């Protein structure tokens, strides 16, 4: 994470500021008299809308994987599924094993 504030991403900071502002305005409007008290509803809906937009439409993907990294992982997976001889230390003989998903299958 290159853009952090207090070890937290900027999106979390923006959402926090939006909700703190909404709570302060909401408390102020609740102290008003008459129909001004109903101003709390649009303030809450605006804060909710901003939060949902920031959550569901992020400005960039979470992680960008370079193409070479994908290619290297694919090559490792291809090599992991091939059969390789392994030395059995108890019998001192060579056996054939298959490595699948990090597990050794005889």
MMTF fields as JSON, N, C-alpha, C and O atoms, coordinates in Angstrom:
{
  "mmtfVersion": "1.0.0",
  "mmtfProducer": "UNKNOWN",
  "numBonds": 423,
  "numAtoms": 424,
  "numGroups": 106,
  "numChains": 1,
  "numModels": 1,
  "chainsPerModel": [1],
  "groupsPerChain": [106],
  "chainIdList": ["A"],
  "bondAtomList": [4, 2, 8, 6, 12, 10, 16, 14, 20, 18, 24, 22, 28, 26, 32, 30, 36, 34, 40, 38, 44, 42, 48, 46, 52, 50, 56, 54, 60, 58, 64, 62, 68, 66, 72, 70, 76, 74, 80, 78, 84, 82, 88, 86, 92, 90, 96, 94, 100, 98, 104, 102, 108, 106, 112, 110, 116, 114, 120, 118, 124, 122, 128, 126, 132, 130, 136, 134, 140, 138, 144, 142, 148, 146, 152, 150, 156, 154, 160, 158, 164, 162, 168, 166, 172, 170, 176, 174, 180, 178, 184, 182, 188, 186, 192, 190, 196, 194, 200, 198, 204, 202, 208, 206, 212, 210, 216, 214, 220, 218, 224, 222, 228, 226, 232, 230, 236, 234, 240, 238, 244, 242, 248, 246, 252, 250, 256, 254, 260, 258, 264, 262, 268, 266, 272, 270, 276, 274, 280, 278, 284, 282, 288, 286, 292, 290, 296, 294, 300, 298, 304, 302, 308, 306, 312, 310, 316, 314, 320, 318, 324, 322, 328, 326, 332, 330, 336, 334, 340, 338, 344, 342, 348, 346, 352, 350, 356, 354, 360, 358, 364, 362, 368, 366, 372, 370, 376, 374, 380, 378, 384, 382, 388, 386, 392, 390, 396, 394, 400, 398, 404, 402, 408, 406, 412, 410, 416, 414, 420, 418],
  "bondOrderList": [1, 1, 1, 1, 1, 1, 1, 1, 1, 1, 1, 1, 1, 1, 1, 1, 1, 1, 1, 1, 1, 1, 1, 1, 1, 1, 1, 1, 1, 1, 1, 1, 1, 1, 1, 1, 1, 1, 1, 1, 1, 1, 1, 1, 1, 1, 1, 1, 1, 1, 1, 1, 1, 1, 1, 1, 1, 1, 1, 1, 1, 1, 1, 1, 1, 1, 1, 1, 1, 1, 1, 1, 1, 1, 1, 1, 1, 1, 1, 1, 1, 1, 1, 1, 1, 1, 1, 1, 1, 1, 1, 1, 1, 1, 1, 1, 1, 1, 1, 1, 1, 1, 1, 1, 1],
  "groupList": [{"groupName": "UNK", "atomNameList": ["N", "CA", "C", "O"], "elementList": ["N", "C", "C", "O"], "formalChargeList": [0, 0, 0, 0], "bondAtomList": [1, 0, 2, 1, 3, 2], "bondOrderList": [1, 1, 2], "singleLetterCode": "X", "chemCompType": "L-PEPTIDE LINKING"}],
  "groupTypeList": [0, 0, 0, 0, 0, 0, 0, 0, 0, 0, 0, 0, 0, 0, 0, 0, 0, 0, 0, 0, 0, 0, 0, 0, 0, 0, 0, 0, 0, 0, 0, 0, 0, 0, 0, 0, 0, 0, 0, 0, 0, 0, 0, 0, 0, 0, 0, 0, 0, 0, 0, 0, 0, 0, 0, 0, 0, 0, 0, 0, 0, 0, 0, 0, 0, 0, 0, 0, 0, 0, 0, 0, 0, 0, 0, 0, 0, 0, 0, 0, 0, 0, 0, 0, 0, 0, 0, 0, 0, 0, 0, 0, 0, 0, 0, 0, 0, 0, 0, 0, 0, 0, 0, 0, 0, 0],
  "groupIdList": [1, 2, 3, 4, 5, 6, 7, 8, 9, 10, 11, 12, 13, 14, 15, 16, 17, 18, 19, 20, 21, 22, 23, 24, 25, 26, 27, 28, 29, 30, 31, 32, 33, 34, 35, 36, 37, 38, 39, 40, 41, 42, 43, 44, 45, 46, 47, 48, 49, 50, 51, 52, 53, 54, 55, 56, 57, 58, 59, 60, 61, 62, 63, 64, 65, 66, 67, 68, 69, 70, 71, 72, 73, 74, 75, 76, 77, 78, 79, 80, 81, 82, 83, 84, 85, 86, 87, 88, 89, 90, 91, 92, 93, 94, 95, 96, 97, 98, 99, 100, 101, 102, 103, 104, 105, 106],
  "secStructList": [7, 7, 1, 3, 3, 6, 6, 3, 3, 2, 2, 2, 2, 2, 2, 2, 2, 2, 2, 2, 2, 2, 2, 2, 2, 2, 2, 2, 2, 2, 6, 1, 7, 4, 4, 4, 4, 4, 2, 2, 2, 2, 2, 2, 2, 2, 2, 2, 2, 2, 2, 2, 2, 2, 2, 2, 1, 7, 1, 1, 7, 1, 7, 7, 7, 7, 2, 2, 2, 2, 2, 2, 2, 2, 2, 2, 2, 2, 2, 2, 6, 1, 3, 3, 3, 3, 3, 3, 6, 6, 6, 6, 3, 3, 3, 3, 3, 3, 3, 3, 6, 6, 3, 3, 3, 7],
  "xCoordList": [0.84, 0.0, 0.886, 1.601, 0.846, 1.731, 1.103, 1.812, -0.202, -0.879, -1.571, -2.704, -0.883, -1.472, -1.428, -0.547, -2.397, -2.448, -2.628, -3.624, -1.672, -1.703, -1.81, -2.533, -1.089, -1.05, -2.4, -2.644, -3.281, -4.596, -4.733, -4.224, -5.407, -5.603, -6.427, -7.159, -6.291, -7.004, -8.512, -9.258, -8.977, -10.418, -11.043, -12.134, -10.359, -10.868, -10.917, -11.855, -9.912, -9.885, -11.045, -11.704, -11.299, -12.399, -13.739, -14.569, -13.964, -15.232, -15.393, -16.493, -14.317, -14.373, -14.727, -15.556, -14.1, -14.395, -15.844, -16.507, -16.342, -17.735, -18.687, -19.631, -18.447, -19.374, -19.24, -20.24, -18.049, -17.904, -18.635, -19.325, -18.481, -19.178, -20.69, -21.426, -21.159, -22.595, -23.148, -24.248, -22.392, -22.854, -22.907, -23.854, -21.886, -21.871, -23.041, -23.745, -23.256, -24.396, -25.722, -26.663, -25.798, -27.027, -27.351, -28.503, -26.335, -26.57, -26.985, -27.84, -26.377, -26.736, -28.178, -28.927, -28.564, -29.936, -30.963, -32.093, -30.599, -31.542, -31.835, -32.894, -30.909, -31.14, -32.014, -32.51, -32.192, -33.032, -34.498, -34.864, -35.311, -36.735, -37.52, -37.077, -38.676, -39.558, -39.116, -38.521, -39.428, -39.146, -37.643, -37.271, -36.793, -35.352, -34.786, -33.726, -35.51, -35.061, -35.057, -34.278, -35.911, -35.978, -34.761, -34.593, -33.92, -32.699, -31.704, -30.749, -31.924, -31.054, -31.165, -30.179, -32.349, -32.565, -31.722, -31.017, -31.756, -30.905, -29.404, -28.626, -29.004, -27.588, -27.169, -26.109, -27.982, -27.687, -27.665, -26.763, -28.653, -28.703, -27.521, -27.009, -27.08, -25.921, -24.652, -23.845, -24.474, -23.305, -23.336, -22.302, -24.5, -24.639, -24.332, -23.659, -24.822, -24.563, -23.08, -22.536, -22.422, -20.985, -20.208, -19.284, -20.576, -19.892, -20.069, -19.1, -21.294, -21.545, -20.819, -20.323, -20.751, -20.025, -18.537, -17.909, -17.981, -16.554, -16.246, -15.165, -17.178, -16.942, -17.092, -16.249, -18.158, -18.444, -17.78, -17.729, -17.275, -16.579, -15.221, -15.028, -14.268, -12.943, -12.223, -12.516, -11.288, -10.594, -9.561, -9.182, -9.091, -8.129, -8.291, -8.843, -7.813, -7.915, -7.072, -6.14, -7.408, -6.698, -5.227, -4.361, -4.941, -3.555, -3.41, -4.289, -2.315, -2.022, -0.898, 0.218, -1.208, -0.217, 0.425, -0.274, 1.73, 2.379, 2.289, 2.177, 2.339, 2.206, 3.32, 3.069, 4.537, 5.648, 5.411, 5.798, 4.789, 4.495, 3.495, 3.651, 2.473, 1.495, 2.181, 1.917, 3.058, 3.759, 4.655, 4.724, 5.328, 6.21, 5.405, 5.839, 4.252, 3.413, 2.911, 2.858, 2.54, 2.07, 3.185, 2.932, 4.405, 5.53, 5.814, 6.116, 5.719, 5.938, 4.878, 5.182, 3.644, 2.571, 2.789, 2.539, 3.25, 3.504, 4.618, 4.514, 5.672, 6.779, 6.394, 6.926, 5.49, 5.088, 4.29, 4.292, 3.605, 2.782, 3.56, 2.99, 4.817, 5.614, 6.134, 6.234, 6.46, 6.988, 8.49, 9.199, 8.959, 10.377, 10.827, 10.072, 12.045, 12.521, 12.881, 13.426, 12.573, 12.903, 13.64, 13.42, 14.494, 15.275, 14.565, 14.29, 14.271, 13.665, 14.796, 15.585, 14.887, 16.026, 16.037, 17.108, 14.884, 14.866, 15.362, 15.968, 15.112, 15.521, 16.698, 17.249, 17.074, 18.16, 17.909, 18.841, 16.654, 16.334, 15.621, 15.092, 15.615, 14.987, 13.56, 13.343, 12.592, 11.195, 10.672, 11.24, 9.595, 8.975, 7.798, 6.958, 7.752, 6.656, 6.072, 6.729, 4.861, 4.203, 3.9, 3.373, 4.228, 3.974, 2.769, 2.806, 1.706, 0.503, 0.089, -0.087, -0.068, -0.528, 0.323, -0.204, 1.606, 2.505, 2.541, 3.263, 1.778, 1.761, 2.454, 2.308, 3.192, 3.891, 3.008, 2.595, 2.712, 1.883, 2.751, 3.328, 2.858, 3.694, 2.943, 3.48],
  "yCoordList": [-1.166, 0.0, 1.229, 1.483, 1.971, 3.121, 4.374, 5.202, 4.519, 5.696, 5.322, 4.842, 5.544, 5.218, 6.424, 7.278, 6.465, 7.474, 6.705, 6.0, 6.832, 6.09, 4.589, 3.894, 4.082, 2.674, 2.142, 0.937, 3.03, 2.652, 3.29, 4.388, 2.624, 3.156, 4.433, 4.727, 5.181, 6.459, 6.265, 7.137, 5.145, 4.898, 4.8, 5.321, 4.139, 4.022, 5.392, 5.696, 6.216, 7.564, 8.39, 9.105, 8.299, 9.07, 8.623, 9.464, 7.32, 6.818, 7.255, 7.618, 7.226, 7.664, 9.144, 9.533, 9.958, 11.402, 11.658, 12.515, 10.926, 11.097, 10.786, 11.538, 9.673, 9.299, 10.19, 10.454, 10.649, 11.586, 12.886, 13.439, 13.37, 14.597, 14.388, 15.269, 13.224, 12.949, 12.898, 13.387, 12.31, 12.246, 13.643, 13.971, 14.467, 15.832, 16.642, 17.308, 16.591, 17.321, 16.757, 17.51, 15.432, 14.82, 15.254, 15.549, 15.296, 15.745, 17.211, 17.601, 18.019, 19.44, 19.607, 20.414, 18.833, 18.948, 18.406, 18.891, 17.421, 16.896, 17.901, 17.843, 18.816, 19.839, 20.986, 21.802, 21.033, 22.078, 21.8, 20.698, 22.807, 22.629, 22.589, 23.111, 21.974, 21.928, 20.925, 19.89, 21.271, 20.331, 20.193, 19.337, 21.012, 20.921, 19.611, 19.155, 19.007, 17.73, 16.648, 15.698, 16.787, 15.794, 15.874, 15.018, 16.879, 16.993, 15.885, 15.686, 15.164, 14.043, 12.936, 12.265, 12.748, 11.665, 11.865, 10.935, 13.037, 13.196, 13.117, 12.627, 13.595, 13.521, 12.055, 11.672, 11.241, 9.822, 9.127, 8.337, 9.422, 8.789, 9.208, 8.399, 10.46, 10.923, 10.203, 9.779, 10.066, 9.354, 7.885, 7.316, 7.279, 5.886, 5.727, 4.775, 6.655, 6.603, 6.752, 6.007, 7.701, 7.905, 6.652, 6.237, 6.056, 4.851, 3.704, 3.025, 3.483, 2.393, 2.595, 1.633, 3.829, 4.116, 3.826, 3.226, 4.242, 3.994, 2.511, 2.055, 1.76, 0.333, -0.457, -1.296, -0.192, -1.012, -0.522, -1.271, 0.694, 1.214, 1.762, 2.978, 0.877, 1.371, 2.021, 1.724, 2.901, 3.629, 2.787, 3.11, 1.716, 0.827, -0.573, -0.723, -1.603, -2.949, -3.093, -2.322, -4.086, -4.268, -4.574, -3.967, -5.505, -5.838, -6.002, -6.55, -5.533, -5.693, -6.714, -6.486, -7.85, -8.892, -8.73, -8.763, -8.558, -8.432, -9.739, -10.818, -9.627, -10.786, -11.789, -12.994, -11.333, -12.242, -13.074, -14.242, -12.507, -13.249, -14.366, -15.482, -14.078, -15.096, -16.207, -17.387, -15.837, -16.818, -17.693, -18.905, -17.102, -17.859, -18.836, -19.969, -18.424, -19.31, -20.463, -21.601, -20.182, -21.242, -22.241, -23.444, -21.766, -22.665, -23.523, -24.709, -22.936, -23.704, -24.78, -25.891, -24.464, -25.444, -26.575, -27.738, -26.243, -27.264, -28.196, -29.412, -27.642, -28.454, -29.256, -30.343, -28.738, -29.441, -30.692, -31.631, -30.736, -31.89, -32.971, -34.014, -32.764, -33.787, -34.785, -34.486, -35.964, -36.986, -36.808, -36.596, -36.898, -36.745, -37.9, -38.335, -38.406, -39.441, -38.836, -37.735, -39.565, -39.113, -40.231, -41.406, -39.886, -40.867, -41.166, -40.257, -42.418, -42.854, -43.098, -44.024, -42.287, -42.352, -43.62, -44.046, -44.24, -45.43, -46.67, -47.551, -46.754, -47.926, -47.643, -48.56, -46.403, -45.995, -46.433, -46.779, -46.411, -46.759, -45.584, -44.705, -45.58, -44.5, -44.92, -45.988, -44.081, -44.347, -43.211, -42.12, -43.462, -42.428, -41.842, -42.572, -40.536, -39.876, -38.796, -38.315, -38.428, -37.352, -36.247, -36.51, -35.034, -33.898, -33.147, -32.638, -33.077, -32.361, -31.422, -31.839, -30.164, -29.135, -29.122, -28.934, -29.317, -29.255, -30.512, -30.553, -31.568, -32.809, -33.889, -33.923, -34.755, -35.846, -37.066, -37.531, -37.593, -38.785, -39.872, -39.663, -41.018, -42.115, -42.908, -43.87],
  "zCoordList": [0.0, 0.0, 0.0, 0.97, -1.048, -1.124, -0.514, 0.057, -0.626, -0.075, 1.226, 1.221, 2.336, 3.631, 4.553, 4.46, 5.435, 6.484, 7.78, 7.951, 8.697, 9.952, 9.709, 10.423, 8.7, 8.336, 7.871, 7.935, 7.403, 6.884, 5.51, 5.287, 4.592, 3.25, 3.246, 4.191, 2.166, 2.076, 2.014, 2.459, 1.474, 1.402, 2.785, 3.016, 3.697, 5.071, 5.732, 6.469, 5.47, 6.046, 5.499, 6.253, 4.192, 3.589, 4.162, 4.507, 4.269, 4.823, 6.275, 6.693, 7.041, 8.44, 8.547, 9.37, 7.72, 7.738, 7.328, 7.913, 6.334, 5.891, 7.038, 7.28, 7.754, 8.809, 10.049, 10.717, 10.364, 11.486, 11.172, 12.029, 9.941, 9.525, 9.56, 10.003, 9.093, 9.101, 10.525, 10.784, 11.439, 12.831, 13.451, 14.165, 13.176, 13.737, 13.185, 13.945, 11.856, 11.276, 11.781, 12.035, 11.926, 12.422, 13.839, 14.155, 14.695, 16.068, 16.104, 16.899, 15.242, 15.175, 14.709, 15.261, 13.68, 13.17, 14.16, 14.193, 14.959, 15.94, 17.053, 17.679, 17.298, 18.321, 17.802, 18.578, 16.486, 15.894, 16.216, 16.624, 16.027, 16.302, 15.003, 13.979, 15.053, 13.898, 12.838, 13.138, 11.582, 10.497, 10.167, 9.365, 10.767, 10.518, 11.065, 10.637, 12.021, 12.544, 11.466, 11.543, 10.477, 9.411, 8.486, 7.617, 8.657, 7.863, 8.158, 7.407, 9.25, 9.595, 8.554, 8.248, 8.018, 7.053, 5.793, 5.403, 5.13, 3.948, 4.26, 3.443, 5.429, 5.803, 5.93, 5.435, 6.582, 6.716, 5.352, 5.071, 4.508, 3.182, 2.312, 1.538, 2.429, 1.664, 2.126, 1.298, 3.423, 3.944, 3.525, 3.175, 3.558, 3.132, 1.645, 1.247, 0.823, -0.62, -0.92, -1.735, -0.275, -0.492, -0.079, -0.778, 1.043, 1.51, 0.522, 0.181, 0.063, -0.879, -2.202, -2.788, -2.676, -3.917, -3.735, -4.607, -2.625, -2.381, -2.203, -2.576, -1.64, -1.428, -2.728, -3.045, -3.477, -4.652, -5.933, -6.909, -5.966, -7.137, -6.725, -6.707, -6.392, -5.982, -7.154, -8.312, -6.855, -7.915, -8.627, -9.753, -8.006, -8.649, -8.06, -6.97, -8.774, -8.213, -6.956, -6.729, -6.143, -4.881, -5.104, -4.473, -5.992, -6.297, -7.799, -8.464, -8.316, -9.726, -9.854, -9.387, -10.498, -10.666, -12.039, -13.052, -12.087, -13.382, -14.167, -13.586, -15.494, -16.36, -16.108, -16.133, -15.867, -15.629, -14.378, -14.339, -13.366, -12.143, -12.445, -11.95, -13.248, -13.615, -14.398, -14.166, -15.321, -16.128, -15.244, -15.447, -14.284, -13.396, -12.542, -12.338, -12.044, -11.242, -12.097, -11.632, -13.346, -14.238, -14.521, -14.576, -14.699, -14.937, -13.702, -13.829, -12.521, -11.295, -11.134, -10.7, -11.477, -11.374, -12.368, -12.053, -13.552, -14.562, -14.092, -14.252, -13.518, -13.039, -11.795, -11.573, -10.998, -9.774, -10.087, -9.291, -11.226, -11.576, -12.305, -12.626, -12.573, -13.236, -12.215, -11.024, -12.698, -11.791, -11.654, -12.638, -10.427, -10.132, -9.249, -8.379, -9.454, -8.54, -7.189, -7.11, -6.144, -4.791, -4.071, -4.364, -3.149, -2.419, -1.109, -0.325, -0.873, 0.377, 1.367, 1.183, 2.409, 3.321, 4.161, 4.593, 4.409, 5.245, 4.498, 5.108, 3.172, 2.4, 1.477, 0.869, 1.376, 0.487, -0.961, -1.687, -1.359, -2.735, -3.393, -2.713, -4.692, -5.439, -5.778, -6.349, -5.425, -5.753, -6.619, -6.624, -7.349, -8.175, -7.402, -6.877, -7.343, -6.653, -7.543, -8.466, -7.268, -7.981, -6.98, -5.899, -7.331, -6.446, -6.994, -8.115, -6.208, -6.611, -5.512, -4.367, -5.842, -4.909, -3.641, -2.545, -3.779, -2.639, -1.807, -0.811, -2.175, -1.417, -2.241, -3.462, -1.597, -2.27, -2.26, -1.198, -3.44, -3.576, -4.188, -5.254, -3.547, -4.064, -5.096, -5.645]
}
